[in-house]
Amino acid sequence: MENTINQVFRNRTRKYQDRLAIEKKRDGKWQTASWNQYYERARATGLALGSLGAEKGDRIALLSENRLEWLYTDMGALGIGCCVVPVYATLTADEVAYIIDNSDSRILVVEDGVQLAKALQILDRCPSLAKVVVMNAGDIAAPHPSVISFDTLLATGRSVAVEKPDLFEELADSVKPEELATIVYTSGTTGVPKGAMITHKNIMAVLLALDAIEPKFATETDFAVPFLPLSHVFERAAGHYYGMYVGITSSYAENINTLLVDFKEKRPTMILAVPRVCEKVYQKIIMQVEQQPAWRQKIFHWGHAIGTEISALREKKLPIPFLMRLKYRLAYKLIFQKLREALGGRVRWMTASGAPTAREIVLFFNAAGIMVVEGYGMTECFAPATMSNLADYRIGTVGRPLPGVDIKIAEDGEILVGGDNVFKGYWKMEAETRDSFDENGYFISGDIGKFDDAGFLMITDRKKNLIITSGGKNIAPQKIESVFISDPLFAHFMVIGDNRKYLSAIITINMERAEILAAKNGIAYGESQELLDNPDFLAIVDEHVQKKNTGLARFETIKKYRIIKQEFTQDTGELTPSLKLKRKVVQKMYSDEIESLYTD
């Protein structure tokens, strides 16, 4: 039986050998590695890290976008018994310094000159940091005693492998399931980032649970085109490690902007995505349709309605009438097949985990033959704790608990999680660790939820995000936001209203969509941003808000809103790496605008 990810890596290499394991597109070309090459390079990386002084239990930090070298470092460091600390490439030097210093990382592996500059800037603040390894050798502008290239690292490790051919395997076998594999730092949007300690046992619990679900999510015949950051716990668990466990081939996309090109080229059978990606694809399709002649729009809406009805029947496991099946075949060829082809033509399912996804969006993808898998989890559970089943699901829920995961609902509605997937605690934070577990050892999630009559978990909201109006109404903002964000006009939509008399919202506008609507309505403008001050365009925005309001309970409707002219991005601080809104950051940045919603 496999008890560590190290054992999984070695066993899959022995099984698949020269078959393609991983590849990454860089500058328009694919860099590839077979299973044997993957293992050899990871072994060389691990042995070289050891030659630099890294010992069992030491922390090795990774500051990089998705690269093959990221994977080599991860599996190499784990193989010698070290603990990997992933760091988002978008973090500032000060944020990186905190993680490196707090984790006492001994070696930092960075991607390029941009990340090297951060590393050099923080060296004197991180006394534990002995070496910095740079993946792009050409970005080392001048010799530095603490800096070496990844090429040099590989060469060193290969020399060690010749001298001690069994050392890597001996070190890998010495790792116990209870030992640390990684420390993953939370985003820290509500305070100091906390390092969640994940063991090999936690990782294996997730992999075994995912593989136990029938029908299988994946087999060795599947292909993926990953694009979420490997530093994100969901991609690392469900993509990197689970993909390794079942033996899929992973072709890492060049970047988020080349996704459709990479999908068409590599034709994935599964896609790991977050709700915002599904929303953007859906919004893009709706925008394209509305630019078509009226007769084409009628065909689309007819087919969309048929597809939605078919998806709803499938969800309820009800028979599909013969005449409707005939209509659906035509609708599929006219509409839904194009969506599948845009994603490569072979996608069976894609995830939309981490936040609520509008029902109409899920039904649309399902009508195209692409099952949208909703799930629930967090860093402290090493990503998934529940998942939709490909054959048994309810839209709007996050599925049932994974095999081996026990979920309870506290008296106040808070979700409690137990199981071998639950983390060891927070690094150097004993008090926070104690406060994160109840008296029975269940992790206190901070999320509010309930089970339906069939055992499917429904997430209401984050406990700390729940809005309680001055009238005493408990309101889940994410549910309302998912309704509005299905409209292509809205790029982001954040509901406000805690301790207020009514709900309001902070909105950003999809300017591509704004230009289309302006042209359609004969609104003249110079720069597109001028539309955000144009009374005629603002009247259109209000029509869209009020249209969505009609589908909500009265106390859930948006009474007032402010349009923010600046786009929300990771770089400007409003979004997490998984494209979720940082609520407290947005509330602080736009506090004056929010106050005006209640004082005007």
N, C-alpha and C positions, 0 to 999 in steps of 0.2 A: 504493500500500500504506500502511496506517495504522501508524505507528511510535510514536505516543504516545497516551495516553488523551485528550489534548486534541483530536486529530484525530478520534477516535471520537465524542466528544461533539458536535462541530460537524457531522459527517456524518450522525449519527442525527437531529439536529435538522432538518437540511435534508430528510431523508427523511420524517420523521413529522409535523413542523410542529405542527398544532393537535390532534393526538391526545394523549390523556391519558398523561403520562409517570410522574408520581409524585404521591402524596397521603399525607397523614398525619392520623390521627384524633387530635383534641385536644378534650377536654371533650365527647366524644360527637359531634363534628361533623368532617367530612372537609375538610381544607384541600387544595386541588388545584393542580396546575400542568401545563399542556400542555408539549410539548417546546419550543415557542417561548418560553413563559413561563419555563420552567426555565433555558433558555440565557440569556434576557435578564436574569434576576435573578442568575445566576451571573456574567455579564459585569459587571453593575453592582457586585456584591460585589468582584470582582477589581480592577476599576479604582479603586474606593474604597480598597481596601487599599493599592494603589499610591500613591494620593494621601496616605495616612497615612505614607508613607515606605518601604513594603515594596518591595524590589527583587528581581531574579532571584536565586534561591538562598537568600533569607531564609526563616526558619522561621515559619510561622503555626500556632499551637496552637488546638485545638478541645476545649473542656471542656463536654460536653453529652450528654444522652440523645439518642435519635433524633429529629431535627427536620428539616423542609424546609430551614431555615436552615443546618443542618449540611451538607447536600448542596450548597447554593448556595456556602457558604464553601469547601468542598473543591474543587469544580470551578472556582470563581472564582480561588482561590489558585493552583491548578495552571496555570490559563490565563495567568497573568502570570509563570509560571516559578518560583513559590515552592514550598517544601517543606512539606507539611502534617504536623503532629504531633498525632495523636489522643490524647486523655487521657480515661480512664474517669471518668465522673461520680461514681463511688463512692469515688474516692481521697480521702485526707485532704489537708488544706492542705500538710502537710510533703511528702507524696508528689508532689503537684502541683508544689510549689516545686522539687523536685529535677529533674523532667522539664523544666520551663520554663527553669531556669537551665542545666542540662546541654546542652539543645538550642539555647541562645541565641535562644529564640523572641522575635520582635520585636513580635508582636501576639497577644493571647489573646482568642478569641471564646468567651463563656460563655453558658449557657442562661438562668439566672434569678438571683434574689436569693441563693439558697444558694451557687451557684457564684461569684457576684460577691463574696460575703463572703470566700471562699477567696482570690480574686484580690487583693483589697485587703489581705488579711493578709500576702501574700507579695511585694508590690510591691517592698519595700525589699531583698528577698533576691534579686531577679532584675534585675540592672542592664540587661540587654538589652531588657527589656520596656518598650515605649513607650506602648502603648495597650491598653485592655480594651474589647471590644465586647459589649454585652448584648442578647441576643435579645428578652427581655421588657422593653420600655422602662419599664413600670410598676414594675419592681423596682429602678430607680435611685432610691434614697431621697433623695439629695442630690447636687447638682452636684459633679463631681470632674474636675480637669484631665486625668486619664488615661482617663476613662470616657466612652463615647458609646453611643448605642442603635443597634441593627441597622437601624432605620427611617432614622435619620440617615445611616448608612453607605450604604444603598441609594440614598437621594436624592442623595448626593454622587456616587456612581458613575454614576448616570443623567445627571447634569450633565456629567461628564467624557465620557460616551459621545456626547453631543450635540456637544461641542466637538471630540472626536477620534474619529469613528465607526469608524475602522479599527484603533485602537490595540490593543484586546484581541486581535484576530485576528493582528496583527503580533507581539505578545508570545507568543501561544500557538504560532505557527509557528516562533519562534526557539528553542523548547525542543527539545533533542536527546534521543534515546532513552537515552543513557548518563547523563543528568542525574537528580539526585535528585527523586523525586516525594513521598516520605513517609519519615518516621522513626517506626517503630513500636517502642515500648518493651515489652520482655518483662516478665512479671509480677514478676520479681525475688524469687521465693519462696526462692531459694537464695543470695541476695546482692543486690548493687546492681543495679537495673534496667539493662538494656543496650538501647541504641537501634539497632535493625536498620535499615540504610539500604537502602531499596527504590527502584529506578530505574524510569523509564517502560518501559525494556526488560524488566525483570522482570515488570511488570504485563502488558505485551502478550504475553509468552511464555506466561503462564498463560491469558489469554483465547483466544489462538490454539489452544492445546493443548486446552482444554475444548471449543472449537467444532469441533475436528477429529474428535472421538469420535462414532462412529455406533452406534446411533441418537442423534440430537441430545438433549442434556439439555433444551434450551429453544429456542423460536423466538419470533418477534414476536407470536404469538397467545397466549403464556403470560401468566399472572398470578401475582404473588407477594404474600404478606402478611408482610413481614419483621418480625422481632421481636428477633433477636439484636442486640447493640450494634454500631453502625457503627464504633465504635472497635476492635472485634474484627476481626482480619485476615481471618478466614474470611468474615464477612458482607460486608466491604468488597470482597474479591476475587470471591467466588462469587455474591454478591447484587448489590451496588451496581454494580461495574464490568462483570461478566459480563452482568448484567441489561441494562445500558446497551448493551453490545456487540451483543446479539441483539435489543434493542428491546422488551423486555417492559414491562408496566405494574406498578409496585410500589406497593402500598397499605400503608404502614407502620402496624402495629398500635398502638393507643393505649398499651397496656402489657401485660405478661405475664399479668395477671389478666383481660384482656378478649379473650384469644386466640380462644376458641371462638365468641364473639359476632362478632368481626371475621372469622373464617374463614367463618362461615355467611353473613355479609353480602356478602363480596367473593369467596368461592368460588375460592380459589387452585388452580392446577394443579400447583404445586410448592412445597415447604416446606423451607427451610434450617433444620435443627435440630441439636441436639447430643444425645448418647445419653440424658442425664438427662431431656430432654423426652419422648422415646419411652418411657422407663421409667415416667415419671409417668402418661402416657396409658394405658399397659398396666395399671399398678397400679390406676388408677381404675376401669377396666373390670372387672377381677377383683373388686375390692371391691363394685361394684354388683351383679355376678352373685351373690356370696355372700349378698346380702341378699334375693335372690329365693326364691320357693318351691322346694322340692326338685325338682319336675318341670321347672321352668324351668332350674335348674342342670344337670340331666341333658341337656336339649336343648343348652345352651351347650357342655358338655364334649364331647358327640357331634359338634357342628358344628366345635368347635375342633380335635378330632382329625382330622376330614376335611380341614379347611383346612390343617393342618400337613402332612398327607400329600401334598396337592396341591402345596403350596409346595416340598416336598422333591423331588418329581418334576420340577417346573419348573426347579429349580436344576440338576438333573442332565440336563436336556433329554430326559427320558424321556416316552414317550407316556402319556396319562392314560386308563385304561380307561373304557369307556362308562358302566358302572354308577356308577363313582366320579364321573364328570362330572355325572350326574343328582343324586347325593347332594350334591355341592358346590353346585349351583344352589340347592337348598333351604337348605343351610347359609349360603350367601351372603345370601339374603333374610332369614333369621332372625337372623343374627349380624353378619356382616361389613359388610353394607350400612349398618348403623347407625353403624359406625366411620367409614366414608367420609362419611356425611351429617354427622356431628359436625365433620368437617374441611372442610365446604363441599360435598362431593359430587363434586368434580372432580379431586382430587389424584391424580397419576400416580406421583409419587415424593417421597421426603423423605430428607434426609441424617441420618446418625447418625455424624458424624466427630469424632475427638478422643480417643476412648476405646473399649474393647471394649463391644459390646452383646450381651446374652445371645441365643443362637441362637433360643430359643423366642419371644422378642419380635420378632425379625426375621421369623421364619416367620409369626407372627400378622398382622403388617402386610402381608406379601406375600400372605397368603391373602385379605386384603381388597382386593387389587388395587392396593396402595400399595407400590411397590418401595422398599425401604430401601437407600439408596446409602451404602456404607461407604467411607471414604477415609482418607488419611494425609497429613499435611503439618505445617508449622510456620511461624512468623513468618518465619524466614530463607529460606523458599522461597516466600514470599508465599502462604501457605496450602497448596493441594493440590499434592502430588507424585505421588500415585496416586489412582485413583478406580475404584469398581465400574462396570462397563458395564451399561446397562439391560437388555441382552440376553445378556450373558455374564458371570457372576459366581459367586463361591463365598462363601457365608456364613461368617464367621469370618476372612476375609481382608480386605484393604483395596484389593483390585483390582490391576490392573497399572499400571506407571508411565505417566504422561501422555505423549503424543507430545512428543518433544524432551527428556524427562527421563531421565537415565541413573542407575540405582541399582545400587550394588555392595554386597556384604556383606563386611566385613572379617573377618580371621581369628578375631577374638573375637566375631563375630556382629553387630558394630555396623553400622548402616545408613549408607552414604555416598551423598550426592546430588550430581549434577552436572547442569548445564543453564543455559539463559538465565534461568530463574526464580530461580536462587540469588542471594541478596542480595550487596551490594557489601562489606559488613562492618559492624562495630559503630562507631557514632559516637564519636569521641574515644577509642577503645580499640584501639590498634594491636596490642598483645600478644594480647589476647583474639581479635582478628580472625585473626591468624597461627595461633593455636592451634585455630581452628575449621575449618581446612582441612588436608587431608593433602598429601603431596608432589606429588600429581597434580592438585591444585586442587579436589578433591571436598569438599563440606561434611560435617563430622563431626556426625552428628545427635544422638548421645547415646541413640539408641533401638536396641534389639536386635530383630533379625528374621531371616526366612529366606524364600526363594521355594519354593513348592510345585512339583509336577511340571509344572504348566501355566503357570508364570510369575506366579502370584498371590502378592503379598507378604503375609506374616503377621507381625504385630508381636507380639513376645514381651512386651516391657515397656521402660520407660525404663531405661537402663543404671544410672543412679544409684538407681533404685527396686528393682532386683532384690534379692530376699532370698536370702541364703546362710545357711542354718541352721548351727548349730554341728556338725551331722552332715554338713555338706558338700553339702546339697541346694540346687540353684539353683531358685528359685521365683519366678514372675511373679505379683505380688499382684493386678494388675488383672483377670487371667483369673478368679481365684477370686472377687473382689469382684463381677464381673458375674453370677456364678452366684447369689450371695446377694441381690443387689439386685433380681432379678426377682421376689422375694417382696414383696408390697405392705406387709408388716409393717415392713420395713427402709427407713428414709429414706436413711441413709448407712451404709456398711460399709467400714471400712478395716483391712486385714490388716497385722499386725505380726509380726516374727520374725527380723530380721536378727541373726546371731550368737547366736541363741537356740536352745534345744533343741526348741521346737515353735512352731507358729503360734498367734497369738491375734488378737483383733480389738477395735476401738473401734466401737461401734454407736450410731446414733440411731434412734429409733422413730417411725414414722408414726402420730401420735396419733389421727387419724381412723380408721385401721384398728384401732388398739388398742381404741378404744371399741366398735367393731363386735364384735370378738372377746370383749370383756368381757361385753357384753350376751348374746351367743350362749352363753356359758358360765356365765351367772348370777353374775358377779363384781360385787359392789357396790362403789361408789366415790363420792366427792364430786367433787373436781376431777380431771380426767383425768390430771394428772401423778401423782396418788396411785397409779395403776396401776403406775408404774415402781418402786414399793416393795412391791407386793402379791405375796406368794409364789405365789398361784394364777396370776396373770398372768405372772409371771416363768417359771413352769413351762411356760406356753404358748410364750413366746419361745424357751425351750430346745428345745422340740419342733421348732420351725421351724428352728433352727440345725442340730439333729441330722439333720433330714430332708434339708437341703441337703448336709450332710457326706457322706451316703450316696452321692452322685454324684461324689465326689472321690477321688483317690488318697489312701492313708493319710497320706502325708507332707504332703498339701495340706489336710487337715482342720483345722478350728478347734477347739483344745482348750479354750481359755478366752476369755472376752470381758467387756468392761465396757460397760454402757449409759450413755451421756452424756445427761443430762436436758436440756441446752441444745441448741436447734436449731442446726445449722450453716448459716450465711448468709454472704453477701458482707460485710455490715456488721460482723459479729463476727469476720471475718477468715479463716474456715476454707475458703471457696470462692472460686474465681476467677470472673471475669465470665461464663465459659462453663460455670459450675456444676461444675467439677472440684475435687476435694479438693486443698487445699494440704497435702501430706503433712507437710512439715517443720514447718509452723505447727501442725497438729493434734498432732504428736508433742511439740512443745514445750509447748503449752497443757495437754496432758493427760499429761505425763510421769509424774506420781505414779500416775495410774490405770494407765498402761502398766506401770510397775515392779511394781505390785501383782499383775499377772497372772503374774509370774514369781517372786514372793516369798511369796505367800500359801500 
